[in-house]
């Protein structure tokens, strides 16, 4: 099992949904980075369960304990160890699923691979493991801040309700003003009501998280197998329930001509810097950042665990009817926003560190 991500800035995580704790070890953080532990906790609070009536009712404080690598508020250059203890496990809620496979869940595939599985809350396949990603991503984000690099994600679609404007026309400071984390107040209200309706029906629904990275310098990413968009895609598609990724004009490019899609170069009069008049490329060309905003979208499927009766099979292959119990999100989008930001932060910081070795 691959529990690590990153080349220089590298997270190795551990833990299961109903185990004692989630945690990790971070290698590659340079010494001398000022760390705001309150900001770190704020990012975890954005991800934690029970934060609104449209998320899972599981109640977890998700207080992080930093074990090493930070002294008097500054990184020491050594490995950063941390844990977040679990405290509100209701493992008995999953007893009726011990021998059953939830459709479109990892229950069957984990059993097929390992010959057994931890049925309590999904074990390692639970999105609770993303706690470690948010810790590592928040620290990376703080390391990026002095370089002027900012990363902002938001919910742009839930079901058939979608923002129909580009990020450049949105006030992203409004993202945290509502439960669904959508910067369009009117759309946010409609999304919230839709999720409530879906939840009351015992069903679930998916959507899209959009993200924009500002201040990223030109030159990040490597040709061929280390392309920046490929690394971002790998990070995003490694998030639970993620089903799709596109950046820049994405799939819309198939209906365009080259003359329409090309981002023409120009120079700024104030500093002579090269930039492009448009940004159809999404800030990446040839797998390398070009200094423009990097923007992308991540599609998330509806949560696989339904609170209605559905047909399935057990581990002997016999047909059964499953009605799941337990506490589950009717929609992952609100809590996925900080996870997308965290994964993007780790990728950008890792590539920034690697880029310092590109030339003398």
C-alpha positions in Angstrom: 0.0 0.0 0.0 1.4 3.4 -1.0 0.9 5.8 1.9 3.2 8.6 0.8 3.0 11.5 -1.5 5.7 14.0 -2.6 9.4 13.8 -3.7 11.2 16.4 -1.5 8.2 17.6 0.6 6.8 14.2 1.5 3.9 13.1 3.6 3.5 9.5 4.9 0.2 9.0 6.6 -1.4 6.3 8.7 -4.7 5.5 10.5 -8.2 4.3 10.0 -11.6 5.8 10.5 -12.4 3.9 13.7 -8.8 3.4 14.9 -7.2 5.3 17.8 -5.9 8.1 15.6 -5.0 9.5 12.2 -1.4 10.7 11.8 1.6 11.2 9.7 5.2 12.1 9.2 6.3 14.9 7.0 9.9 15.0 5.6 11.5 17.7 3.5 10.2 20.8 5.3 13.1 23.3 5.3 14.2 24.8 8.6 13.2 28.3 9.5 9.6 28.3 8.3 7.3 30.2 10.8 4.3 28.0 11.6 1.0 29.4 12.9 -0.6 26.5 14.8 -3.9 28.4 15.1 -4.1 28.6 11.3 -3.2 24.9 11.1 -6.1 24.1 13.4 -8.4 26.4 11.4 -7.8 24.4 8.3 -8.6 21.2 10.2 -11.8 22.8 11.5 -12.8 23.5 7.9 -12.5 19.7 7.1 -13.9 18.2 10.4 -17.2 16.4 10.5 -20.3 17.9 12.2 -19.7 21.4 11.2 -23.2 22.0 9.7 -26.5 20.3 9.2 -25.5 19.2 5.7 -22.4 17.2 6.8 -22.0 14.0 8.7 -23.2 14.4 12.3 -20.1 12.6 13.6 -18.6 14.9 16.3 -14.8 15.1 16.3 -12.7 17.9 17.7 -9.9 17.0 15.3 -7.2 18.7 17.5 -3.8 18.1 16.1 -0.9 17.2 18.3 2.5 18.1 16.8 5.1 15.7 18.0 8.3 16.8 16.4 10.0 19.1 13.9 8.6 22.4 15.2 10.3 24.3 18.0 9.2 27.7 19.3 6.9 28.2 16.3 9.6 27.5 13.7 10.4 24.4 11.7 13.7 22.7 12.6 14.4 20.9 9.3 13.8 17.5 10.9 10.7 15.3 10.3 7.4 16.6 11.5 5.3 14.0 13.3 1.7 14.5 14.2 -1.5 12.7 15.3 -5.2 13.6 15.5 -7.0 11.3 17.9 -10.4 9.7 17.0 -13.0 10.0 19.8 -16.5 9.6 18.4 -16.4 6.2 16.7 -19.7 4.3 16.6 -18.3 1.0 15.3 -21.4 -1.0 16.0 -23.3 1.0 13.4 -21.3 -1.0 10.8 -21.9 -4.5 12.2 -24.6 -5.2 9.5 -22.0 -4.4 6.8 -19.3 -6.7 8.1 -20.0 -9.3 5.3 -21.8 -7.1 2.8 -20.4 -5.0 -0.1 -21.7 -1.5 -0.5 -22.3 -0.8 -4.2 -19.6 1.6 -5.7 -17.7 1.6 -2.4 -14.2 0.2 -1.7 -15.6 -2.7 0.4 -15.3 -5.3 -2.4 -12.1 -4.1 -3.9 -10.2 -4.0 -0.6 -11.5 -7.6 0.1 -10.4 -8.7 -3.4 -6.9 -7.2 -2.9 -6.2 -8.1 0.7 -8.5 -11.0 1.5 -10.1 -9.0 4.4 -11.1 -5.5 5.3 -11.8 -3.3 8.3 -15.6 -2.8 7.9 -15.8 -0.1 10.7 -16.4 3.1 8.8 -14.5 1.8 5.8 -11.2 1.6 7.6 -8.3 3.0 5.6 -10.7 3.7 2.6 -12.6 6.3 4.8 -12.2 9.9 3.9 -11.2 10.4 7.6 -7.6 9.7 6.4 -7.6 13.1 4.6 -7.0 14.7 8.0 -3.3 14.0 7.5 -3.4 15.6 4.0 -4.9 18.8 5.5 -2.2 19.0 8.2 0.6 18.6 5.6 -1.1 20.8 3.1 -1.6 23.6 5.7 2.0 23.5 6.6 3.0 23.7 3.0 0.6 26.5 2.4 2.2 28.5 5.2 5.6 27.9 3.7 4.3 29.2 0.3 2.8 32.3 1.7 6.0 34.4 1.9 6.5 33.7 -1.8 3.1 35.3 -2.5 1.5 32.0 -3.7 -2.2 31.6 -2.7 -4.5 28.7 -3.2 -8.3 29.1 -3.2 -10.9 26.4 -3.8 -14.6 26.6 -3.8 -17.8 24.6 -4.6 -18.8 25.5 -8.1 -21.5 22.9 -8.7 -23.7 20.6 -6.7 -26.0 18.4 -8.8 -27.5 20.6 -11.5 -26.9 23.8 -9.7 -23.7 25.5 -11.0 -21.9 28.8 -11.0 -22.0 30.1 -14.6 -19.2 32.6 -14.2 -15.4 32.2 -14.3 -13.4 32.5 -11.0 -12.1 36.0 -12.1 -15.7 37.4 -11.8 -16.3 35.9 -8.3 -15.5 37.3 -4.9 -13.7 34.3 -3.4 -13.7 35.9 0.0 -17.4 34.9 0.2 -16.5 31.1 0.0 -16.5 30.6 3.8 -19.7 32.5 4.4 -22.0 29.5 3.8 -22.1 25.8 4.6 -21.5 24.6 1.0 -18.5 26.9 0.5 -19.8 28.5 -2.7 -18.8 32.2 -3.3 -22.1 32.9 -5.1 -24.6 33.6 -2.4 -27.7 32.9 -4.5 -26.3 29.6 -5.8 -25.1 28.7 -2.3 -28.6 29.0 -0.9 -30.0 26.8 -3.7 -27.2 24.2 -3.2 -27.8 24.1 0.5 -31.5 23.4 0.1 -30.7 20.7 -2.5 -28.4 18.9 -0.2 -30.9 19.1 2.7 -33.6 17.6 0.4 -31.2 14.8 -0.8 -30.2 14.0 2.8 -33.8 13.8 3.9 -34.5 11.3 1.1 -31.6 9.1 2.4 -29.7 9.8 -0.9 -26.5 11.5 -1.8 -25.3 13.9 -4.5 -22.0 15.0 -6.2 -20.6 18.1 -7.7 -17.5 20.0 -8.7 -14.8 21.8 -6.6 -12.9 24.5 -8.6 -9.5 25.8 -7.5 -7.2 28.7 -8.5 -3.5 29.1 -7.6 -2.2 32.6 -7.8 1.3 33.9 -7.7 2.9 30.7 -8.9 6.2 31.6 -10.8 7.0 30.3 -14.2 9.1 27.2 -14.4 7.5 24.7 -12.0 7.0 21.2 -13.3 9.2 18.8 -15.3 9.0 17.6 -18.9 7.6 14.2 -19.8 6.7 12.3 -16.7 6.8 15.1 -14.1 4.4 17.5 -15.7 2.7 19.9 -13.3 -0.8 19.2 -14.4 -0.2 15.4 -14.1 1.0 15.8 -10.6 -2.0 18.0 -9.7 -4.3 15.5 -11.4 -2.7 12.6 -9.5 -3.1 14.4 -6.2 -6.7 15.3 -6.8 -7.8 12.0 -8.1 -6.2 10.4 -5.0 -8.9 12.2 -2.9 -11.8 10.0 -1.8 -14.8 10.1 -4.2 -12.9 12.2 -6.9 -13.9 11.0 -10.4 -12.5 13.6 -12.8 -10.0 16.4 -13.3 -9.5 19.1 -15.9 -7.5 22.3 -16.0 -7.6 25.5 -18.1 -10.1 25.1 -20.9 -10.1 21.4 -20.2 -12.5 19.4 -22.4 -14.0 22.6 -23.9 -10.9 22.7 -26.1 -12.2 20.0 -28.4 -14.7 22.3 -29.9 -12.2 25.1 -30.5 -9.8 26.0 -33.3 -6.1 26.6 -32.6 -6.6 30.3 -33.4 -9.2 30.5 -30.7 -7.4 28.4 -28.1 -3.9 30.0 -28.4 -2.8 32.2 -25.5 -0.9 35.1 -27.2 2.1 36.5 -25.5 2.8 40.1 -24.6 4.9 42.1 -22.2 3.8 44.3 -19.4 4.7 48.0 -19.8 5.5 48.5 -16.1 8.1 45.8 -15.6 8.6 44.2 -19.0 7.5 40.7 -17.8 6.1 38.3 -20.3 2.6 37.1 -19.8 -0.4 36.0 -22.0 -3.4 37.9 -23.0 -5.7 35.0 -22.3 -5.3 31.9 -20.1 -6.9 29.0 -21.8 -3.9 26.9 -20.9 -4.7 27.3 -17.2 -1.3 28.5 -16.3 0.6 25.5 -17.5 2.2 24.9 -20.9 4.4 21.9 -21.8 3.8 20.6 -18.3 5.5 23.7 -16.8 3.9 26.7 -15.1 4.0 29.9 -17.2 3.4 32.4 -14.4 -0.3 32.9 -15.1 -3.0 31.7 -12.7 -3.3 27.9 -12.5 -6.9 26.9 -12.3 -8.6 23.5 -12.4 -11.7 21.5 -11.5 -12.3 18.3 -9.6 -15.5 16.3 -10.0 -16.7 14.3 -7.0 -19.2 11.5 -7.2 -22.2 11.1 -4.9 -21.3 9.3 -1.6 -21.6 5.6 -2.1 -23.2 4.8 1.3 -27.0 5.3 1.0 -29.4 5.3 3.9 -32.1 3.6 1.9 -32.5 -0.1 1.1 -30.5 -1.3 -1.9 -29.7 -4.7 -3.4 -26.2 -6.0 -3.1 -24.3 -9.3 -2.4 -22.4 -10.6 0.6 -18.9 -12.0 0.7 -20.2 -15.4 -0.4 -21.8 -13.9 -3.5 -25.3 -14.3 -2.2 -27.9 -11.6 -2.9 -28.9 -9.5 0.1 -30.6 -6.2 0.8 -28.6 -3.6 2.6 -29.8 -0.6 4.6 -26.7 1.2 5.8 -26.5 2.7 9.3 -24.0 5.1 10.6 -23.2 8.8 10.0 -22.4 9.8 6.5 -22.1 13.0 4.4 -25.0 13.5 1.9 -22.5 15.5 -0.2 -18.7 15.6 0.1 -18.3 19.0 -1.6 -18.2 21.3 1.5 -15.6 19.3 3.3 -13.6 18.5 0.1 -12.8 22.2 -0.5 -10.0 22.4 2.1 -8.7 18.9 1.0 -8.4 20.1 -2.6 -6.5 23.2 -1.3 -4.2 21.0 0.9 -3.3 18.7 -1.9 -2.6 21.6 -4.3 -0.4 23.2 -1.6 1.7 20.0 -1.2 2.2 19.6 -4.9 3.1 23.3 -5.5 5.5 23.4 -2.6 7.1 20.1 -3.6 7.7 21.3 -7.1 8.9 24.7 -5.9 11.6 23.0 -3.8 12.5 20.7 -6.7 12.8 23.6 -9.1 15.7 25.0 -7.1 17.8 22.2 -8.5 16.9 22.9 -12.2 19.8 25.2 -12.9 22.8 26.9 -11.3 
